[in-house]
Structures are given as C-alpha cells and as structure tokens.
Amino acid sequence: FVAQDRQTGQVSQKVTYEELRNKLSKQDINHIETLTSAMESYQMQWNAAFKQKAMASGMDIGRMDAQLKYLAEEISKVLLRILDFIQRLGFWLDDHYGAAHDMARDYLKQQPA
C-alpha cells in the first residue's frame, strides 16, 4: 500500500502488508482478514463454476452463467469493501489497486439492483 497526503498527493510512505498489520488494531486486522477470506471463497467458487461451464451443455450453460455473474458481483462487492476500508484507515492506494477499485465499482454499476 502507498500512503499519500490527500491534499498534495505526495507519497509519505509505502507500507507492506506486514507493516500494515503492525499498525492496525486486532479488530481491524480481523475485519480485513474476514473480508479477504470471503473474497477467496467466492474466487474458488467462481473457478469451479467456470470449469463446470466448460463441460456444460444446453440449459446448464445458462445456469452456470447466472452463477458466474452472481459470484463476480460478490467478489466485486467484497473487493470494494476491503479497498474502501483501507482508504478510510488513511492509506491512499497506488494505481494498481485504484484500477481494481474502479473496475469493481463500474462492474457493479452495470448490474441491475
């Protein structure tokens, strides 16, 4: 993670995950780890569904598409929660994470509520 001054944009520090863990409360660490675990679970489900779709036929393909869409939405929601939480803690994320943040938000905007 990269910490920047919000007014000037000047980088004040770069923080590794271990350094971040050392600066957070146990409650904050637990929250981030819970969200990360949920996202990893959704990712494993998405991977399995994607494999199944490759072997599916007929109406099963539509069912798999719906499942993949649902899982992509859930992954996007959790990713946004993680990134937003880290930013609320005062860490400004570098461009790599900013792009992921924007992609997830754009994806969710395209989905009907």
Secondary structure per residue as TSV (DSSP state, phi and psi in degrees):
chain	resnum	aa	ss	phi	psi
A	1	F	-	360.0	152.5
A	2	V	E	-120.0	125.2
A	3	A	E	-95.1	128.7
A	4	Q	E	-128.9	152.7
A	5	D	-	-69.9	127.4
A	6	R	T	-68.1	-27.5
A	7	Q	T	-81.7	-45.0
A	8	T	T	-96.6	-21.7
A	9	G	-	78.9	2.3
A	10	Q	-	-70.8	132.5
A	11	V	E	-71.6	125.2
A	12	S	E	-102.4	-26.6
A	13	Q	E	-166.2	155.4
A	14	K	E	-110.7	136.6
A	15	V	-	-125.6	126.6
A	16	T	-	-80.1	167.9
A	17	Y	H	-60.1	-40.4
A	18	E	H	-64.2	-42.3
A	19	E	H	-64.1	-40.4
A	20	L	H	-61.6	-45.7
A	21	R	H	-57.2	-38.7
A	22	N	H	-69.9	-20.6
A	23	K	H	-96.3	-10.5
A	24	L	S	-98.5	155.6
A	25	S	-	-71.9	161.9
A	26	K	H	-59.1	-36.5
A	27	Q	H	-65.1	-43.6
A	28	D	H	-64.8	-42.0
A	29	I	H	-61.6	-45.2
A	30	N	H	-60.7	-41.4
A	31	H	H	-62.1	-48.2
A	32	I	H	-63.9	-42.7
A	33	E	H	-66.3	-36.4
A	34	T	H	-64.3	-46.5
A	35	L	H	-63.3	-41.7
A	36	T	H	-63.1	-42.2
A	37	S	H	-62.2	-42.5
A	38	A	H	-62.6	-43.4
A	39	M	H	-64.4	-41.0
A	40	E	H	-64.4	-37.6
A	41	S	H	-63.3	-46.6
A	42	Y	H	-61.0	-38.6
A	43	Q	H	-63.8	-43.1
A	44	M	H	-63.8	-39.9
A	45	Q	H	-64.3	-40.9
A	46	W	H	-62.4	-44.8
A	47	N	H	-59.0	-44.9
A	48	A	H	-64.6	-43.5
A	49	A	H	-65.0	-38.0
A	50	F	H	-63.6	-42.0
A	51	K	H	-62.5	-44.0
A	52	Q	H	-63.2	-37.5
A	53	K	H	-62.1	-36.9
A	54	A	H	-62.9	-25.1
A	55	M	H	-102.9	-1.3
A	56	A	-	-83.8	164.6
A	57	S	-	-145.7	161.3
A	58	G	T	58.1	-133.4
A	59	M	H	-67.5	-21.0
A	60	D	H	-63.0	-31.5
A	61	I	H	-63.0	-44.1
A	62	G	H	-61.6	-40.3
A	63	R	H	-64.2	-42.2
A	64	M	H	-67.5	-39.0
A	65	D	H	-59.3	-43.6
A	66	A	H	-63.8	-40.3
A	67	Q	H	-66.3	-42.5
A	68	L	H	-62.6	-40.6
A	69	K	H	-63.4	-46.2
A	70	Y	H	-58.7	-46.9
A	71	L	H	-65.8	-37.9
A	72	A	H	-62.4	-39.8
A	73	E	H	-63.6	-43.7
A	74	E	H	-66.3	-40.7
A	75	I	H	-60.6	-44.8
A	76	S	H	-62.0	-44.1
A	77	K	H	-61.3	-45.0
A	78	V	H	-68.4	-41.4
A	79	L	H	-57.7	-45.8
A	80	L	H	-61.9	-40.4
A	81	R	H	-62.0	-42.3
A	82	I	H	-63.7	-51.1
A	83	L	H	-64.6	-42.6
A	84	D	H	-63.2	-41.5
A	85	F	H	-62.1	-45.4
A	86	I	H	-63.3	-39.5
A	87	Q	H	-66.5	-38.2
A	88	R	H	-64.4	-24.6
A	89	L	T	-76.0	-6.0
A	90	G	T	104.4	8.0
A	91	F	-	-101.0	123.8
A	92	W	-	-90.9	129.4
A	93	L	-	-88.5	144.7
A	94	D	-	-69.9	175.4
A	95	D	H	-57.7	-34.3
A	96	H	H	-59.4	-49.0
A	97	Y	H	-74.2	-32.1
A	98	G	H	-61.2	-39.5
A	99	A	H	-65.9	-42.9
A	100	A	H	-63.0	-39.9
A	101	H	H	-60.8	-48.4
A	102	D	H	-64.1	-41.4
A	103	M	H	-62.6	-44.0
A	104	A	H	-64.2	-44.0
A	105	R	H	-64.6	-43.1
A	106	D	H	-63.1	-40.9
A	107	Y	H	-60.2	-46.1
A	108	L	H	-67.8	-31.6
A	109	K	H	-64.9	-30.8
A	110	Q	H	-77.6	-15.7
A	111	Q	S	-88.7	137.9
A	112	P	-	-66.3	145.1
A	113	A	-	-72.4	360.0
